[in-house]
């Protein structure tokens, strides 16, 4: 089954959510290449809150947002865990959900430093892996205790 036929078999709200997520994934990926992280974080913060009307009319579940970001990220080159985490946080905020981006570091078996990003909402990891797979990462913290 082709991509287009799979897309057309989705419900209207699912298609709409994918069509909202895809340009955000593209834009954030591009901004990560071009902008310092501090500036990108400031820009995303300004756009991460939906209007009261948006939140009331389009209440989308946390799981649906994570699904849409995961699916659309497959079609954007180098849409890394950081890209996915930032877009998930942005979309969750626009739909009225509180979320936090976490970045953690760990050493690989060969001693190389590895970093990974994920999003938590309601005390649960919503994108970026399972609780058990993230235990090996030591979360970094910003001055206020979170990254964004």
C-alpha positions in Angstrom: 0.0 0.0 0.0 1.4 3.4 -1.0 1.9 6.3 1.3 -0.8 8.3 -0.3 -3.4 5.6 0.0 -2.4 5.1 3.7 -2.8 8.8 4.3 -6.2 8.8 2.6 -7.3 5.9 4.9 -6.7 8.0 8.0 -9.5 9.9 9.7 -9.8 13.6 9.0 -8.4 14.6 12.4 -5.4 12.3 11.9 -4.7 13.8 8.5 -5.0 17.3 9.8 -2.6 16.5 12.7 0.0 15.1 10.3 -0.4 18.1 8.1 0.3 20.3 11.1 3.3 18.3 12.3 5.1 17.9 9.0 6.0 21.6 8.4 6.9 22.0 12.0 9.3 19.1 11.9 10.8 20.5 8.7 11.1 24.0 10.2 12.6 22.9 13.5 15.1 20.6 11.7 16.2 23.6 9.5 16.4 25.9 12.5 18.6 23.5 14.4 21.1 23.6 11.5 21.0 27.4 11.2 20.4 28.9 14.6 22.0 28.8 18.0 19.9 26.6 20.4 19.3 29.5 22.8 17.7 31.5 20.0 15.7 28.6 18.7 14.4 27.9 22.2 13.2 31.5 22.6 11.5 31.4 19.2 9.7 28.1 20.0 8.6 29.4 23.4 6.8 32.2 21.7 4.9 29.8 19.5 4.2 27.0 21.9 1.0 28.3 23.4 -2.2 28.0 21.6 -5.0 30.5 21.9 -7.8 29.7 24.3 -10.0 29.0 21.2 -7.4 26.6 19.8 -7.2 24.6 23.0 -11.0 24.4 23.4 -11.9 23.5 19.8 -9.0 21.1 19.1 -8.2 19.1 22.2 -5.7 16.5 20.9 -4.3 13.8 23.1 -0.7 13.6 24.0 -0.5 10.2 22.4 -1.9 11.5 19.1 0.7 14.4 19.0 3.5 11.9 19.7 2.2 9.7 16.9 2.0 12.5 14.4 5.6 13.7 15.2 7.0 10.2 14.9 5.3 9.5 11.6 6.2 12.8 10.0 9.8 12.6 11.2 10.3 9.5 9.1 10.0 11.7 6.0 12.3 14.5 7.1 16.0 14.0 6.7 17.9 13.9 10.0 14.9 14.5 12.1 16.8 13.5 15.2 15.5 12.9 18.7 16.1 16.6 19.5 14.0 17.7 16.5 11.2 15.3 17.5 11.3 16.4 21.1 11.1 20.1 20.3 8.3 19.7 17.9 6.4 17.5 20.3 6.8 20.1 23.1 5.7 22.8 20.7 2.6 21.0 19.5 1.6 19.8 23.0 1.7 23.4 24.2 -0.5 24.5 21.4 -3.1 21.9 22.4 -3.0 22.9 26.0 -0.8 20.2 27.4 2.1 20.8 29.8 5.4 19.1 28.7 9.1 19.3 29.3 12.0 18.5 27.0 14.7 16.5 28.6 18.2 16.0 27.3 20.4 13.3 28.8 23.9 12.1 28.3 25.5 8.6 28.7 28.7 6.8 27.8 28.5 4.0 25.2 30.2 0.7 25.7 33.2 2.1 23.9 33.3 5.2 26.1 31.9 7.6 23.6 29.6 10.3 24.9 26.0 10.0 23.6 23.1 12.4 24.0 19.4 11.8 23.7 16.3 14.0 23.9 12.8 13.1 25.0 9.6 14.7 26.2 7.7 14.1 29.4 4.1 15.1 30.1 2.1 14.2 33.1 5.1 12.4 34.6 5.4 10.0 31.7 7.7 9.9 28.7 5.6 10.6 25.6 8.3 10.5 22.9 11.9 9.5 22.8 11.9 6.0 24.3 10.6 4.1 27.2 11.3 4.8 30.9 13.6 1.8 31.1 15.5 2.7 27.9 16.1 6.2 29.2 17.5 5.1 32.6 21.0 5.0 31.3 21.0 8.7 30.5 21.8 11.3 33.1 19.5 14.3 32.4 21.1 17.7 32.0 19.4 20.7 33.7 19.2 24.3 32.9 19.4 27.0 35.6 15.6 26.7 36.2 15.7 22.9 36.3 14.5 22.2 32.8 15.6 22.8 29.3 12.4 24.1 27.9 
